[in-house]
């Protein structure tokens, strides 16, 4: 499953450190977690709470993912990084088929 970058925006600001942030919509069967210490966005199942895998990695251009936002209508994930860059990915390219069907 190839990760396809949908949009990428860039600007700089003073980097601030934070271990992780998460995104979960009400009624969702999964959590997305920004792990800035390891430059990854992780996918967790909600019931039961379990690690499913990394949906984004340093190879995808991430350096210090810090904020997450999901546009449920357009099925997009925005990832803000500590260096000020924002990446926007299509969720269908990130989530396993079993999870994507629930979203």
Order of alpha helices (4+ residues) and beta strands (2+ residues): beta-beta-beta-beta-beta-beta-beta-beta-alpha
